[in-house]
């Protein structure tokens, strides 16, 4: 049973999430459930595949690990148990360099880099709710990929714990990766038709 069958004002946790129907994809952000349907469009999947290819080739033999959705990322606010965590998200792409954050359930704690690919169903959440949550959780680098505009906005977490102004890259650019200064992602390949 999904959360919509329950009271709307109720807050949910990862413990609740684990009881929901496996055929449905959900995220919970600060106790509020978000439906992950419909399934991503082909353009979204092609971009995600290209990002995976470019990142994974560079990461081969390095300690950081790359994960694609669906992959649960639990973002605790303090030291609460997993059952009490009120935020579990499924970023399109996550890179985790601290292996102690990985367990059989996914990742507990902030990934080093997160990519969200905008779609009509998720754009508002990715640009506002998830942006604020990733910043607060300490995600060092947050990429927002816009398939329609063929742009990538990259937010880097500053020493003050806040994202600075975005670095904007367009279709023909090579996007620099802040946490890996010697890696560039070829956006011509990323947005190739």
Buried (B, 14 or more C-beta within 10 A) or exposed (E): EBBEEEEEEEEBBBEBBEEBEEEEBBBBBBEBBBEBEEEBBEBBBBBBEBBBEBBEEBBEEEEBBBBBBEBBBBBBEEEEEBEEBBBBBBBBBBBBBBEEBBEEBBBBBBBBBBBBBBBEBBBEBBBEBBBEBBBBBEBBBBBBBBBEEBBBBBBBBEEEEEBEEBBEBEEEBEBBBBBBEEBBBBBEEBBEE
